[in-house]
Amino acid sequence: MKRLCRATMLVMLLAGCGSMDTSEGGPAEIHATAITAFKPGSEQTRFGALEFLGGLELSSGNALLGALSAIRFRPDQRHFVSVLDTGHWLTGAIERDEDGRLRRIVDAHIMPMIDRFGETDAGKGAMDAEGLALRGNHVLVSYEQNHRVDTYPDPGFETSPPDGSVPILIPKKLLRGNRSLEALMIAPQSSPLAGAAVIVAERSLDDQGNMLAAILDGPLKGRFTVRHYDDFDASDGVFLPDGDLLLLERRFDLAHGIGVRIRRIAGGDIKPGAVVDGNVIFQAGSNLQIDNMEGLDAFRAADGTIHLIMVSDDNHSILQRSLMLEFRLRDEKLVSQK
């Protein structure tokens, strides 16, 4: 999503967001600089319901690195799959230091995504990958501009065209070109949604100003909406084991600057026809170590706690950063009221 980059250009010359050769792919050496404090110069670790565990600022000599839109971890909690909104896959594994903090990324590869016609580098409008989900033997990807959810074989997605598509249920005429299918999540099989794929639009709104959303399959298949307010737009989300949805939202405007928050939405509220909302459990602004946060995933660590990992889209701008941040979900109490 390039709205952040365009807004930044209003206030300064920006060396970024330009065109690049997106047809090549292969191994990518990623350099990682540790982020030890979420609030610079402070030892504070608790932020809302989250405890900061550490992070990385990522860079590479490979010009394709950047524009991270979504990330999903494999069951081993090391290997991951990510999509770039330039129409590329990024795969790799995280390594930790002796204290268990993020240390670096290894075995990284960036590969061009193949479209349904067997082509690569089909242009930003055709391959604007924003959302990502892993389910069974498929990788699901949601796209903006040419609105759709395609499925790719897993393993083999890096070198294969999509082998199917999931109907998005939302009429395409209601979706805005560059603010549509941003968040794609898979509900737990044990929840009432029974493993369904769920999408939430970034800022495609209904007549009441709510974000369009849909349960794409399963027993509760149908459309719903998510309350939209405070100029925050959906960028990703992840379901917790209990079925609740953590919705990642970000904001950027000249008046307030950059911001990110997470809302926790009760899983039982997500059903056809519903207007869902949730309490803010985490919020951060430009005084903290954030950027254009677009990706969120969660997993249960060895100690039984839930860890969250966020990544940012740097828009290939020298004024922005590719970040990977890790937090622990510390409690389930409300830390902010709507």
C-alpha positions as CSV (number, residue, x, y, z in Angstrom):
1,M,0.0,0.0,0.0
2,K,1.7,3.2,-1.2
3,R,-0.5,5.8,0.4
4,L,2.1,6.3,3.1
5,C,4.8,7.0,0.6
6,R,2.7,9.5,-1.4
7,A,1.8,11.4,1.8
8,T,5.5,11.6,2.8
9,M,6.3,13.1,-0.5
10,L,4.1,16.1,0.4
11,V,6.7,17.2,3.0
12,M,10.1,16.2,1.6
13,L,11.8,14.8,-1.4
14,L,11.7,11.1,-1.3
15,A,14.2,8.7,-2.8
16,G,12.0,5.7,-2.9
17,C,8.7,4.3,-4.2
18,G,10.2,4.3,-7.7
19,S,10.1,1.6,-10.3
20,M,12.5,-1.4,-10.2
21,D,13.2,-4.5,-12.1
22,T,10.9,-7.0,-10.3
23,S,11.5,-10.0,-12.6
24,E,14.5,-11.5,-10.9
25,G,14.6,-13.6,-7.8
26,G,16.8,-15.9,-5.7
27,P,18.8,-16.0,-2.5
28,A,18.8,-12.7,-0.5
29,E,21.4,-11.9,2.2
30,I,19.5,-9.9,4.8
31,H,21.4,-7.8,7.3
32,A,19.7,-7.3,10.7
33,T,20.3,-4.6,13.3
34,A,19.0,-5.4,16.7
35,I,16.3,-3.2,18.3
36,T,16.6,-3.6,22.1
37,A,14.2,-0.9,23.2
38,F,10.8,-0.2,21.8
39,K,10.9,3.2,23.4
40,P,14.3,4.7,22.5
41,G,16.4,5.5,25.6
42,S,14.0,3.7,27.9
43,E,13.9,0.3,29.7
44,Q,10.1,0.2,29.5
45,T,8.9,-3.1,28.0
46,R,5.2,-3.1,28.7
47,F,3.0,-1.3,26.2
48,G,-0.7,-1.9,26.7
49,A,-1.3,-5.6,26.8
50,L,2.0,-6.4,25.0
51,E,5.5,-6.9,26.3
52,F,8.3,-5.9,23.9
53,L,10.8,-8.8,23.5
54,G,13.0,-7.4,20.8
55,G,13.2,-6.6,17.1
56,L,15.3,-6.2,14.0
57,E,15.8,-3.5,11.4
58,L,16.3,-5.3,8.1
59,S,18.3,-4.3,5.0
60,S,19.8,-6.0,2.0
61,G,22.0,-5.5,-1.0
62,N,19.1,-7.2,-2.9
63,A,17.0,-4.3,-4.1
64,L,13.8,-6.4,-4.0
65,L,13.8,-6.6,-0.2
66,G,11.1,-4.3,1.2
67,A,7.4,-3.6,0.8
68,L,6.6,-6.4,3.3
69,S,2.8,-6.8,3.4
70,A,2.1,-9.9,5.4
71,I,4.0,-12.7,7.2
72,R,3.0,-16.2,8.4
73,F,5.1,-18.6,10.4
74,R,5.3,-22.3,10.0
75,P,4.6,-24.6,13.0
76,D,8.3,-24.7,13.9
77,Q,8.0,-21.0,14.7
78,R,11.3,-20.4,12.8
79,H,10.5,-20.6,9.1
80,F,8.2,-18.1,7.6
81,V,6.4,-17.1,4.3
82,S,5.9,-13.4,3.5
83,V,4.5,-11.5,0.5
84,L,5.8,-8.2,-0.9
85,D,3.3,-5.9,-2.6
86,T,5.6,-5.8,-5.6
87,G,4.4,-9.3,-6.4
88,H,7.1,-11.3,-4.7
89,W,7.4,-14.1,-2.1
90,L,9.9,-13.8,0.7
91,T,10.8,-16.9,2.6
92,G,13.4,-17.5,5.3
93,A,13.9,-18.5,8.9
94,I,14.6,-16.5,12.1
95,E,17.5,-17.2,14.4
96,R,17.6,-16.2,18.1
97,D,20.4,-15.3,20.4
98,E,21.2,-17.1,23.7
99,D,18.5,-15.1,25.5
100,G,15.9,-16.1,22.9
101,R,15.7,-12.7,21.2
102,L,15.5,-12.2,17.5
103,R,19.0,-12.2,16.1
104,R,18.9,-12.5,12.3
105,I,17.2,-13.9,9.3
106,V,18.8,-16.8,7.4
107,D,18.1,-18.9,4.3
108,A,16.1,-16.0,2.7
109,H,14.9,-16.2,-0.8
110,I,12.9,-13.6,-2.8
111,M,11.0,-15.1,-5.8
112,P,8.6,-13.4,-8.2
113,M,5.0,-14.5,-7.9
114,I,3.5,-16.3,-10.9
115,D,0.1,-15.3,-12.1
116,R,-2.7,-17.5,-13.4
117,F,-1.3,-17.1,-16.9
118,G,2.1,-18.3,-15.9
119,E,3.7,-14.8,-16.1
120,T,5.7,-12.8,-13.6
121,D,6.1,-9.1,-13.2
122,A,2.6,-8.5,-14.4
123,G,2.6,-5.0,-13.0
124,K,1.6,-3.5,-9.7
125,G,-2.1,-3.4,-10.5
126,A,-2.2,-7.2,-11.2
127,M,0.1,-8.5,-8.4
128,D,-0.4,-6.1,-5.5
129,A,-0.2,-8.8,-2.8
130,E,-1.4,-7.6,0.6
131,G,-2.8,-10.5,2.7
132,L,-1.4,-14.0,3.3
133,A,-2.7,-17.1,5.0
134,L,-1.5,-20.7,5.3
135,R,-4.1,-23.4,5.4
136,G,-3.5,-27.1,4.8
137,N,-1.7,-27.7,1.6
138,H,-2.3,-24.2,0.3
139,V,-1.1,-20.6,0.6
140,L,-3.8,-18.0,0.2
141,V,-3.0,-14.5,-1.0
142,S,-5.3,-11.5,-1.2
143,Y,-4.7,-8.8,-3.8
144,E,-5.6,-5.1,-4.1
145,Q,-6.5,-3.3,-7.3
146,N,-7.3,-6.6,-9.2
147,H,-9.3,-7.7,-6.2
148,R,-9.1,-11.5,-5.5
149,V,-8.0,-14.2,-3.2
150,D,-5.8,-16.8,-5.1
151,T,-4.6,-20.2,-3.7
152,Y,-1.2,-21.6,-4.4
153,P,0.0,-25.2,-3.8
154,D,2.1,-25.7,-0.6
155,P,4.8,-26.8,-1.0
156,G,5.7,-25.4,-4.4
157,F,4.0,-22.0,-4.3
158,E,7.3,-20.2,-5.1
159,T,7.5,-21.7,-8.6
160,S,3.8,-22.3,-9.3
161,P,0.9,-20.3,-10.6
162,P,-2.3,-20.2,-8.5
163,D,-4.3,-23.5,-8.6
164,G,-7.5,-21.8,-7.7
165,S,-9.3,-18.8,-6.3
166,V,-11.7,-18.2,-3.4
167,P,-14.8,-16.0,-4.1
168,I,-14.4,-12.9,-2.1
169,L,-18.2,-12.4,-1.6
170,I,-17.8,-8.6,-1.6
171,P,-18.9,-7.0,-4.9
172,K,-15.8,-5.6,-6.6
173,K,-17.6,-2.3,-7.4
174,L,-17.6,-1.6,-3.6
175,L,-13.8,-2.1,-3.2
176,R,-11.5,0.8,-3.6
177,G,-8.5,0.3,-6.0
178,N,-5.6,0.6,-3.5
179,R,-7.5,0.2,-0.2
180,S,-9.2,-3.2,-0.4
181,L,-8.3,-6.7,0.6
182,E,-5.5,-5.9,3.0
183,A,-6.1,-8.5,5.8
184,L,-6.5,-12.2,5.3
185,M,-6.7,-14.6,8.2
186,I,-7.6,-18.3,9.0
187,A,-9.9,-18.9,12.0
188,P,-9.1,-21.9,14.3
189,Q,-10.7,-25.1,13.3
190,S,-12.2,-25.4,16.8
191,S,-14.0,-22.1,16.6
192,P,-17.5,-21.5,15.3
193,L,-15.9,-20.3,12.1
194,A,-14.4,-23.8,11.7
195,G,-11.2,-22.9,10.0
196,A,-12.7,-20.4,7.6
197,A,-10.8,-17.8,5.7
198,V,-11.7,-14.2,6.7
199,I,-10.9,-10.9,4.9
200,V,-11.1,-7.3,6.0
201,A,-10.8,-4.4,3.6
202,E,-8.4,-1.6,4.4
203,R,-10.6,1.4,3.8
204,S,-13.4,0.2,1.5
205,L,-16.4,1.3,3.6
206,D,-20.1,0.7,3.6
207,D,-22.8,3.5,3.8
208,Q,-22.2,3.7,7.6
209,G,-18.5,4.1,7.2
210,N,-17.6,0.6,8.4
211,M,-14.9,-1.5,6.8
212,L,-16.2,-4.3,4.5
213,A,-15.3,-7.8,5.5
214,A,-16.3,-11.4,4.8
215,I,-16.1,-15.0,6.0
216,L,-15.2,-16.7,2.7
217,D,-16.2,-20.3,3.5
218,G,-17.3,-22.6,6.2
219,P,-20.6,-22.8,8.1
220,L,-20.9,-19.1,8.7
221,K,-20.0,-18.0,5.2
222,G,-21.1,-14.4,4.5
223,R,-20.4,-10.7,4.7
224,F,-20.0,-8.6,7.8
225,T,-18.4,-5.2,8.6
226,V,-15.8,-3.9,11.1
227,R,-16.3,-0.5,12.9
228,H,-13.9,2.1,11.4
229,Y,-12.9,5.1,13.5
230,D,-10.0,7.4,14.4
231,D,-8.6,7.3,10.9
232,F,-7.0,3.9,11.5
233,D,-7.2,1.4,8.6
234,A,-6.9,-2.4,8.7
235,S,-3.6,-3.7,7.6
236,D,-3.5,-7.4,8.8
237,G,-4.8,-9.6,11.5
238,V,-4.5,-13.0,13.2
239,F,-6.8,-15.3,15.1
240,L,-5.8,-16.4,18.6
241,P,-6.3,-20.0,19.7
242,D,-9.4,-19.0,21.6
243,G,-11.0,-17.7,18.4
244,D,-10.7,-14.0,19.0
245,L,-9.3,-11.8,16.2
246,L,-6.4,-9.4,16.7
247,L,-6.8,-6.8,14.0
248,L,-3.7,-4.7,13.2
249,E,-4.5,-1.2,12.1
250,R,-2.2,1.7,11.1
251,R,-2.6,5.4,10.5
252,F,-0.6,8.0,8.6
253,D,-1.6,11.6,8.1
254,L,0.2,14.9,8.3
255,A,-1.7,16.0,11.4
256,H,-1.0,12.9,13.6
257,G,2.0,11.2,11.9
258,I,2.4,7.5,11.9
259,G,0.6,5.2,14.3
260,V,-0.3,1.6,14.8
261,R,-2.8,-0.2,17.1
262,I,-4.3,-3.7,17.7
263,R,-8.0,-4.3,18.4
264,R,-9.1,-7.5,20.0
265,I,-12.5,-8.6,18.5
266,A,-14.4,-11.4,20.1
267,G,-14.5,-14.4,17.8
268,G,-18.2,-15.1,18.7
269,D,-19.2,-11.7,17.3
270,I,-17.9,-12.5,13.8
271,K,-20.9,-13.7,11.8
272,P,-22.8,-12.8,8.7
273,G,-24.6,-9.4,8.9
274,A,-22.7,-8.3,12.1
275,V,-21.0,-5.0,12.7
276,V,-18.0,-6.0,14.9
277,D,-15.8,-3.9,17.1
278,G,-13.2,-4.5,19.8
279,N,-11.1,-2.9,22.5
280,V,-7.7,-1.5,21.7
281,I,-5.1,-3.6,23.5
282,F,-2.0,-1.9,22.0
283,Q,-1.3,1.4,20.5
284,A,2.0,3.1,19.4
285,G,3.0,6.4,17.7
286,S,6.1,7.8,16.1
287,N,7.9,8.2,19.4
288,L,8.3,4.4,19.5
289,Q,10.1,2.0,17.2
290,I,7.4,1.6,14.5
291,D,7.1,2.3,10.8
292,N,4.3,1.5,8.3
293,M,3.3,-1.7,10.1
294,E,1.5,-4.0,7.7
295,G,2.0,-7.6,8.8
296,L,1.0,-9.5,12.0
297,D,1.3,-13.2,13.1
298,A,1.0,-15.0,16.4
299,F,2.1,-18.4,17.8
300,R,2.3,-20.1,21.1
301,A,5.8,-20.2,22.4
302,A,7.5,-23.0,24.3
303,D,6.5,-21.4,27.6
304,G,2.8,-21.4,26.7
305,T,2.5,-17.7,26.1
306,I,1.3,-16.1,22.9
307,H,4.0,-14.2,20.9
308,L,3.2,-11.7,18.2
309,I,5.5,-10.7,15.4
310,M,4.9,-7.5,13.3
311,V,6.6,-6.4,10.1
312,S,6.6,-3.1,8.3
313,D,6.4,-2.1,4.6
314,D,9.1,0.4,3.9
315,N,7.7,1.3,0.5
316,H,11.3,1.0,-0.9
317,S,11.9,4.5,0.6
318,I,15.2,5.6,2.2
319,L,13.0,7.4,4.8
320,Q,11.3,4.3,6.0
321,R,12.5,1.0,7.5
322,S,11.7,-2.7,7.2
323,L,11.1,-3.8,10.8
324,M,10.4,-7.1,12.5
325,L,9.2,-6.7,16.1
326,E,8.3,-9.4,18.6
327,F,6.0,-9.0,21.6
328,R,4.4,-11.2,24.2
329,L,0.7,-11.0,24.9
330,R,0.7,-10.5,28.6
331,D,-3.0,-10.4,29.6
332,E,-6.5,-10.2,28.2
333,K,-7.7,-7.2,30.2
334,L,-8.9,-4.1,28.4
335,V,-6.3,-1.5,28.3
336,S,-8.1,1.2,26.3
337,Q,-11.7,2.0,25.8
338,K,-13.2,3.0,22.4
